[in-house]
């Protein structure tokens, strides 16, 4: 079967929380602190600077700037005088949300060469965030790389660099810096930010790189386990699948992760389940889609299929006792596994586990991958997470199992109980 499914781009919001970040840093770069005792402002501006500092301490930002302007007009001024005036101005302008003025102030203060190494580090980060927020990306990259080269860049700083490159449509460098941000966060024991992966995802989508998208989506699922990422990943994987057996295995993951959101998908899954002699499960799939109002555009067809499936499922239920007896006596495990799958479709998960385990122990099973999948799915329904994970591990032992199917169920298993 072939599928033509357009990728719906993720709806993430780009933006810099620079003002908030800058205000957080203000306390670290407070003009009332970190002043070397060996340096003092000149007497010529002592009156104005004292008044400015009192105004800053009283949160009177405009009054502080008025006194700082007056101090700047005095002469002669030492480099330390100028650094202190500009530093105070930068602080006040950030408080007034005049971020462009604050950026100019801190650049002027930095140019005096009077900052201590610690102050230089803090102010460089301040300028990085301010220039990014002011959309002066060349400057922001310069400051950001300077921090990275000096080993002072935090994971969030590296993430902002990635975002700047993304905004400039430089996907190659955006991906490089996103990876650096992820690596730095993990090294620091922090969870990576979702949007760092989203830059890479969007770039891969724009380039039509499905393999690249799939790799990033796996990372996003591991990070967030969000349904929309499962949906996109499974649609990508489904597009290239030509084998109905493996296609149904992918549909089962879509169903179990709530990643199916289209009536046509529910219909196809139900038909495949019906063809696989699993009408009970197919009935449940269609009933879920009907309850969600996803089959209104094909109501007649869905109703006919559902009626046929109900009839077959009822017949299977009536014959379960006899089927169980026959499977138990059979020396091969094939019937036990099929019995377990029917039990699963009927919602009898404990008997499903019993039957499938019995079949696996006997051996001689045609589709051992399905046996482990239904065993794991049954354990999930019984909330036996550890046993479910153990069942899914069994897929690795299945000869000729589809690598795609194996990867997807391993990912599903990894997120169980998360």
N, C-alpha and C positions, 0 to 999 in steps of 0.2 A: 504494500500500500504506500502511496506517496502522499506527502503533506506539504502544503505551501503555507507557511505560517509567518507572517511579518513580525518582526521583533518590535515590541512596544517599549520605547525607551523608559528607563527608570525615572520616576518623578522626583529626583532629589533637588534640593534648593542650594544654589551656589551663593556664597556671600561670606564676607569676613566679619567676624565678631571682634573687630579691631578696637573699636572704642571701648568695649567692655574689658578686653585684654589690657589695653593701655591704662585704663583706670585702675586695674588690678596692680599694674606695675608702678603706679604713681607712689604708692606707699613705700616701695623699695627705693625709689629715687627721690624721696622727699627732700625738698630744699633745706629743710630744717635739720637734716642729718648728714652724716658722712663728710663733714667739712674738716679737712686736715687742720690740726691745731697750729702747725708751723706757718700756715698761711692765713692772712687776715685781709679783709677788704680795706681799701684806702679810706683815710679819714674824710676825704673830700665827698664820699658818698655814704658815710656812716648814717647820717640822719635819714636819708631816703631809704636805705636798705633796711634799717631798723623798723621804719614804718611799714615797708613792704612785707617784712617777715611777720609782723604783728597782724597785718591784714590777711595774709595767707592762713595764719593760725586761726583767725576768726572766720574763715571762709568768705572773706570779702574780696573776691577775685578781681573785680574791676578796680577797686581801690588799690590793690596790690600792683596791678599793671600801671596805674597812674604814677605811683611812686617809682616803679622800675623804669618807666620812660624818663622820669625826671633824673634818675641816677645815670642813665645812659648818656644824657646831655652834658654831664660834668666832664671835666678834664683836669689833669691827665688821668687815664684809667689803665690799670695794669691788666695783663691777660687774665689774672685770677678774678679781678673785678668783672671783666666782661663775661667770663665763664659763669660766674655766680648770677649776674643779671639775666643772662639768657636762660640759664637753668631754671631760675625762679619764674621767668616768663612762660617757659614751656609747661611747667607745672600748672600755672594759673590757666593757660589756654586749654589744656586738656580738661580741666574742671569746667571750663565754659563750653566744651565740645567744639572748640575752634582747632580742629586737628591739623589743618594745613599750616596755621600760624605756629602751632606747637612743633610741628616738624621743622619749620624754618628755625625756630628758637633753638632746638636741640642740635641741629646741624651747626649753627653758629657757635654754640657752647662747645661742641666737639672740636671745632676748628681751632679753638684757642690752645688745645693741647694740655689743658690743665686738669682733665679728669684723671682720677686714680685708676689703676687697672680694673678694680671692681666697678667703679662708676662707668668706665668705658664699656664694659661688658653689658651692664644694665641699659645704658643709653643706646648701644647698638641694637639691642633687641627692641627697645622703644621705637627707634627710627625705622627698623624693619617693619614693625606692625603699623606704624603711622603711614609710611610710604605705601604699603600694601593697601591700607584702607583708603588712602587718597588716590588710588589707582595709578601710582607712579611705579610701575612694575619694574622698570630697569633698575631704579634705585633699590627697590625692595629685594630684588634678586642679588644685588651687590652686597647689601647688608646681610641677607640670609646666608649666602655662600661664605661670607666672612665669618659668621658665627659657626657654620659647619666646619670650615677649615681649622678654626681654633678649638673645636670640640665643645663649643658652648651651645650648640643648637639643641633644642628640646624636640621630642617627636612632633609636637604641634607645629613648631617652626618649619620642620621639614615638610609637613603636610601642607602648610600654606605655600611653600615654594612649589610643590606639586600642583596646587590649585592655580597659582599664577601662570605656570606653563600651560595648564589646561585652558585657561582663559585666553591665552595667546595662540591656541590651537597647535601647540607644540606637544603632541602626544608622546613622542619618544622620551623627551626629558621629563614630562609629567609622570610617566610610568617609572622612570628611574628614581625620582624623588619620592614618589608614593611608596616604592619598595623600601627606600631608606627610612621613611617614616614608620612603616610597619615593623621593620627590623629593630629600629631604636625603641619603639614602644614595647615590643616583646622582650628586648634586653633589659628594659627598665621594669619589667613585670606588669606592664599596663596592657589593657586591651586596645588593639588598633582601632582607629576611627573608621566608621563605615564609609564615609565619603572618600577616603583615600583609595579604596577599591572601586568606588563608583566612577572616579575619573578614568581609571583603566577600562572599566566596563563600557563607558560611553565612547571612548576612543575606539575600542574594538568593534562596537556596534556601528559607528560611523564608517569604519573601514570594511564592514561586511565580513569581519573575521570571527566566524562562529566558534572556531577552536579556541581563539583567545578569549572570547566571551565565556565559554564554558569553564575555562580555567579560573577566571575571576569569580564567576558565579559560585563555584565550589568554595572558594575562600569566603565569599559573602554568606553562604549557607552555614559554613562552619562558625562564622562569627555571630550571625544573627538568627539563623534557622527560619527566616521569614518566608511566608508562603509565596510572595511574588517572585522571589529569587528561585525557589523550587519550580514555579510555573515556567519561568523563562528557560531555565536549564533543561527541564524535561521536554519542553517543546523543541529545543535545539537538538537534543539527543534523539527525539522521536522522528524528526524530519528525515534522517538518514537511515532509519531502520526499515529493512525490507522483509524481515522474517516475522510472521504473525505471532509466533511463540514469544519471541523477544519483545515485540511491540506490546503484547499483553502484560508482560513483566514490567514494562515501563509504565503502562497505564495503572497497574496496581500501586506503584509508588506515587503516581500523580494523585490517585484516589486517597491513599493513606496520608498524604501530606496536604490534603485539601487544595491541591494545585490545579484541579480541573475546574474550569469556570465557564465552559461552553457546552451547550446542549448537544452539539454534534459530537463532542468528545465522549460524553456519557453514552450516547447512542452507539458509537463505535465500540466502546469498551463492553457494553452490554451484549452486542452482537458477537464479539470475540469470545466472551465468556459463555454465551449460548453455544457457539460452535465447539467450545472445549468441554461441553457436557457439564456446565456449571450454572444451570438455570436459577438456582436459589440466589447465588451471589449476583447474577445478572439482574434479577428482579429487584434486589436491594439497591443496586446502582441506579436503575431507572426510577425507582420510587424517590430516591434522594433528589434526582434532577427534577422530577415532577413537582415535588414539594417546594423546590427553590424557584419554580416558574421558568425553568430554562428550556422547556420543551414545548412552549406555547406555539412556536412557529412550525412545529411538525407534530402537532398533537395527535392527529389521526394515526400517523405511522407509529408514534410512540405507544399509543393505546393498544394497537394491534399487537405490537411486539411484546408489551407488558402482559397482555392477556395470555399469549402463547407461553411466555416464560412462567407465569403463575401456574398454569396447568402442568407443565413439566416439573416445576419445583414441588408442587403438591404430591405428584406421583413419586418423586424421589423421597420425600419425607415419609410417605406411607411405607416405602420399602426399606427404610433404614435398618430396621431390626434384622431383616433377612440378609441385607447387604453386609451388615456387621458380622453376622454368623459366617457367611461365606468367606469374607476377607480373613477372619480369624483362623479359619481352617486351612486357608491357602498357604502353601510353603513359601511363596514369593511375596514380596512386599508391595507390589504394584496396586493390588486391590485395596490394601490398607491405606495407602496414600490417597487414592481416589475417594475412599470413604471419608478420610479426614477432610478433604476438600469440600465434600458435600456437607459434612457436619459444620464446617466453617460457614458455608453459604446459608445454613439454617440457623446460624447464631449460637450453635452449641460448641463453644470453643474448648471446653475441657475434654469432651469426647474427641474433638479434632486432634488435640495434642496426643491423647492416648493412642489413637489409630495411626497417626503419622509416625510417632516414635516406634511403634510396633513394626510398621512397614520398613522404616530405615534399618532397624535391627535385622530384619529378614534379608534385605537387599533385593536385587533384581527389579530395580525401579527404572522405568523408561525415562522419566524427567526428574532426576534427583534434585535439580535446581528448584523446581516447583515444590518439591517436598520440604526443603529447608525454608523456602519463602513462606509457605502456608503454616509451617510449624512456628516460625518467628512471628508471623502476623497473629496467629492464635494466642501466643504468649503475650503479645502486646495488648490484645483485648482483655486478657486476664490480669493485666498490669504486672506481669512477671518480667520486668525489664532485663534482668540479668540473664534469664533463660532465653529471652528473645534474642539478645545479642549473641548468645552462644549458638543459637540456631542459625543466625545469619552468617556467622563465621564458617559454618559448614559449607557455604557456597564455594569457598576456596578449594574444596576437595573435589568438586564436581568436574569430571573431564569435559573438555570442550564447552564449558560455560562461556557465554558471551562476555568478553571483557567489559563492554559498556554496561551490561546488566549488573555484573559483579561490582563495578565501581559505584554505581548508583545505590545499590542496596547496602554496600559498605558505608557510604555516606549517610544513608538513612539510619543505619544501625548506630553510627557514631553519635548522631544527634538524639537518639532515644534517651529520655529521662533528663535531657539538658534543659 
